[in-house]
Amino acid sequence: MKTIALAVGLMLLLFAVATQAQAPDPLIGTWELNVGKSTFKTGPRLKSSTRTFEAVPNGLKYSGQSVNTDGTTSATQWTAYFDGKDYPIKGDPNSDTISLKRIDRFNTEGTFKKAGKVVSHLTRNVSQDGKIWTLTVEGTDAQGKPFAYVLVFDKK
């Protein structure tokens, strides 16, 4: 009887682990910047930003469009995997590669580099209900000026 109970318990545990591993990344979808909830410590302020994430096996495909308060715009794209390796970025004057590391389903860390040199770090957290994404980034821009901000996005 104990053997049967142990086997059933083990199967339930394996099912729970497999189900969690297959749960979709809550970052997948389109997000709009909530300027009122965001904090710009240093560096340029954003007037608006829309960012979209698509799932790829063990990674993310990203595209984003932003408008700074001075009216300058940017469009950035990348596809990266959660393996800590560097992947190319298109459209970002401050960095040319990104590497990602998944902490758990709701949290990721990343490193941006320019010409092989680390220029900034990011952490991202998606709320448990999947409606709010908080992005914290600190680093230096292409001119060597420091920037730091906490951006809060709402899911569309």
Contacts in CASP RR format, 6 or more apart in sequence:
PFRMAT RR
TARGET T0000
AUTHOR 0000-0000-0000
METHOD contacts of the structure
MODEL  1
MKTIALAVGLMLLLFAVATQAQAPDPLIGTWELNVGKSTFKTGPRLKSST
RTFEAVPNGLKYSGQSVNTDGTTSATQWTAYFDGKDYPIKGDPNSDTISL
KRIDRFNTEGTFKKAGKVVSHLTRNVSQDGKIWTLTVEGTDAQGKPFAYV
LVFDKK
20 105 0 8 1.000
23 105 0 8 1.000
24 55 0 8 1.000
25 53 0 8 1.000
25 55 0 8 1.000
25 60 0 8 1.000
25 105 0 8 1.000
26 105 0 8 1.000
26 106 0 8 1.000
26 126 0 8 1.000
26 130 0 8 1.000
27 53 0 8 1.000
27 60 0 8 1.000
27 108 0 8 1.000
27 124 0 8 1.000
27 126 0 8 1.000
27 133 0 8 1.000
28 53 0 8 1.000
28 54 0 8 1.000
28 55 0 8 1.000
28 60 0 8 1.000
29 52 0 8 1.000
29 53 0 8 1.000
29 54 0 8 1.000
29 155 0 8 1.000
29 156 0 8 1.000
30 50 0 8 1.000
30 51 0 8 1.000
30 52 0 8 1.000
30 155 0 8 1.000
30 156 0 8 1.000
31 50 0 8 1.000
31 51 0 8 1.000
31 52 0 8 1.000
31 53 0 8 1.000
31 133 0 8 1.000
31 153 0 8 1.000
31 154 0 8 1.000
31 155 0 8 1.000
31 156 0 8 1.000
32 48 0 8 1.000
32 49 0 8 1.000
32 50 0 8 1.000
32 153 0 8 1.000
32 154 0 8 1.000
32 156 0 8 1.000
33 46 0 8 1.000
33 48 0 8 1.000
33 49 0 8 1.000
33 50 0 8 1.000
33 51 0 8 1.000
33 66 0 8 1.000
33 151 0 8 1.000
33 152 0 8 1.000
33 153 0 8 1.000
34 152 0 8 1.000
34 153 0 8 1.000
34 154 0 8 1.000
35 46 0 8 1.000
35 47 0 8 1.000
35 48 0 8 1.000
36 152 0 8 1.000
37 152 0 8 1.000
38 46 0 8 1.000
38 149 0 8 1.000
38 150 0 8 1.000
38 151 0 8 1.000
38 152 0 8 1.000
39 149 0 8 1.000
39 150 0 8 1.000
40 46 0 8 1.000
40 149 0 8 1.000
41 147 0 8 1.000
41 148 0 8 1.000
41 149 0 8 1.000
41 150 0 8 1.000
42 145 0 8 1.000
42 146 0 8 1.000
42 147 0 8 1.000
42 148 0 8 1.000
42 149 0 8 1.000
43 141 0 8 1.000
43 145 0 8 1.000
43 146 0 8 1.000
43 147 0 8 1.000
43 148 0 8 1.000
43 149 0 8 1.000
44 68 0 8 1.000
44 69 0 8 1.000
44 70 0 8 1.000
44 72 0 8 1.000
44 147 0 8 1.000
45 68 0 8 1.000
45 69 0 8 1.000
46 66 0 8 1.000
46 67 0 8 1.000
46 68 0 8 1.000
46 69 0 8 1.000
46 151 0 8 1.000
47 67 0 8 1.000
47 68 0 8 1.000
47 69 0 8 1.000
47 71 0 8 1.000
48 66 0 8 1.000
48 67 0 8 1.000
49 64 0 8 1.000
49 65 0 8 1.000
49 66 0 8 1.000
49 67 0 8 1.000
49 151 0 8 1.000
49 153 0 8 1.000
50 64 0 8 1.000
50 65 0 8 1.000
50 66 0 8 1.000
51 62 0 8 1.000
51 63 0 8 1.000
51 64 0 8 1.000
51 65 0 8 1.000
51 153 0 8 1.000
52 62 0 8 1.000
52 63 0 8 1.000
52 64 0 8 1.000
53 60 0 8 1.000
53 61 0 8 1.000
53 62 0 8 1.000
54 60 0 8 1.000
54 61 0 8 1.000
54 62 0 8 1.000
55 61 0 8 1.000
56 79 0 8 1.000
56 81 0 8 1.000
57 81 0 8 1.000
58 81 0 8 1.000
58 82 0 8 1.000
58 83 0 8 1.000
59 79 0 8 1.000
59 80 0 8 1.000
59 81 0 8 1.000
59 82 0 8 1.000
59 100 0 8 1.000
60 79 0 8 1.000
60 80 0 8 1.000
60 100 0 8 1.000
61 78 0 8 1.000
61 79 0 8 1.000
62 76 0 8 1.000
62 77 0 8 1.000
62 78 0 8 1.000
62 79 0 8 1.000
62 80 0 8 1.000
63 75 0 8 1.000
63 76 0 8 1.000
63 77 0 8 1.000
64 75 0 8 1.000
64 76 0 8 1.000
64 77 0 8 1.000
65 73 0 8 1.000
65 74 0 8 1.000
65 75 0 8 1.000
66 73 0 8 1.000
66 74 0 8 1.000
66 76 0 8 1.000
67 73 0 8 1.000
68 74 0 8 1.000
74 91 0 8 1.000
74 92 0 8 1.000
74 93 0 8 1.000
75 91 0 8 1.000
76 89 0 8 1.000
76 90 0 8 1.000
76 91 0 8 1.000
76 92 0 8 1.000
77 89 0 8 1.000
77 90 0 8 1.000
77 91 0 8 1.000
78 87 0 8 1.000
78 88 0 8 1.000
78 89 0 8 1.000
78 90 0 8 1.000
78 98 0 8 1.000
79 87 0 8 1.000
80 87 0 8 1.000
80 98 0 8 1.000
80 99 0 8 1.000
80 100 0 8 1.000
81 87 0 8 1.000
81 100 0 8 1.000
82 100 0 8 1.000
82 101 0 8 1.000
82 102 0 8 1.000
82 108 0 8 1.000
83 100 0 8 1.000
84 99 0 8 1.000
84 100 0 8 1.000
84 101 0 8 1.000
85 99 0 8 1.000
86 97 0 8 1.000
86 98 0 8 1.000
86 99 0 8 1.000
86 113 0 8 1.000
86 116 0 8 1.000
87 97 0 8 1.000
87 98 0 8 1.000
87 99 0 8 1.000
88 96 0 8 1.000
88 97 0 8 1.000
89 95 0 8 1.000
89 96 0 8 1.000
89 97 0 8 1.000
89 98 0 8 1.000
89 112 0 8 1.000
92 112 0 8 1.000
93 141 0 8 1.000
93 142 0 8 1.000
94 112 0 8 1.000
94 114 0 8 1.000
94 119 0 8 1.000
94 120 0 8 1.000
94 140 0 8 1.000
94 141 0 8 1.000
94 142 0 8 1.000
95 112 0 8 1.000
95 113 0 8 1.000
95 114 0 8 1.000
95 119 0 8 1.000
95 120 0 8 1.000
96 113 0 8 1.000
96 114 0 8 1.000
96 115 0 8 1.000
96 116 0 8 1.000
97 112 0 8 1.000
97 113 0 8 1.000
97 116 0 8 1.000
98 110 0 8 1.000
98 111 0 8 1.000
98 112 0 8 1.000
98 113 0 8 1.000
99 110 0 8 1.000
99 111 0 8 1.000
99 113 0 8 1.000
100 108 0 8 1.000
100 109 0 8 1.000
100 110 0 8 1.000
101 108 0 8 1.000
101 109 0 8 1.000
101 110 0 8 1.000
102 108 0 8 1.000
103 109 0 8 1.000
106 125 0 8 1.000
106 126 0 8 1.000
106 127 0 8 1.000
106 128 0 8 1.000
107 123 0 8 1.000
107 124 0 8 1.000
107 125 0 8 1.000
107 126 0 8 1.000
108 122 0 8 1.000
108 123 0 8 1.000
108 124 0 8 1.000
109 121 0 8 1.000
109 122 0 8 1.000
109 123 0 8 1.000
109 124 0 8 1.000
110 121 0 8 1.000
110 122 0 8 1.000
110 123 0 8 1.000
111 118 0 8 1.000
111 120 0 8 1.000
111 121 0 8 1.000
111 122 0 8 1.000
112 118 0 8 1.000
112 119 0 8 1.000
112 120 0 8 1.000
112 121 0 8 1.000
112 122 0 8 1.000
112 139 0 8 1.000
113 119 0 8 1.000
114 142 0 8 1.000
119 139 0 8 1.000
119 140 0 8 1.000
119 141 0 8 1.000
120 137 0 8 1.000
120 138 0 8 1.000
120 139 0 8 1.000
120 140 0 8 1.000
120 147 0 8 1.000
121 137 0 8 1.000
121 138 0 8 1.000
121 139 0 8 1.000
122 135 0 8 1.000
122 136 0 8 1.000
122 137 0 8 1.000
123 135 0 8 1.000
123 136 0 8 1.000
124 133 0 8 1.000
124 134 0 8 1.000
124 135 0 8 1.000
124 136 0 8 1.000
125 133 0 8 1.000
125 134 0 8 1.000
126 132 0 8 1.000
126 133 0 8 1.000
126 134 0 8 1.000
127 133 0 8 1.000
127 134 0 8 1.000
130 155 0 8 1.000
131 154 0 8 1.000
131 155 0 8 1.000
132 152 0 8 1.000
132 153 0 8 1.000
132 154 0 8 1.000
132 155 0 8 1.000
133 152 0 8 1.000
133 153 0 8 1.000
133 155 0 8 1.000
134 150 0 8 1.000
134 151 0 8 1.000
134 152 0 8 1.000
134 153 0 8 1.000
135 150 0 8 1.000
135 151 0 8 1.000
135 152 0 8 1.000
135 153 0 8 1.000
136 149 0 8 1.000
136 150 0 8 1.000
136 151 0 8 1.000
137 147 0 8 1.000
137 148 0 8 1.000
137 149 0 8 1.000
137 151 0 8 1.000
138 146 0 8 1.000
138 147 0 8 1.000
138 148 0 8 1.000
139 146 0 8 1.000
139 147 0 8 1.000
139 148 0 8 1.000
140 146 0 8 1.000
140 147 0 8 1.000
141 147 0 8 1.000
END
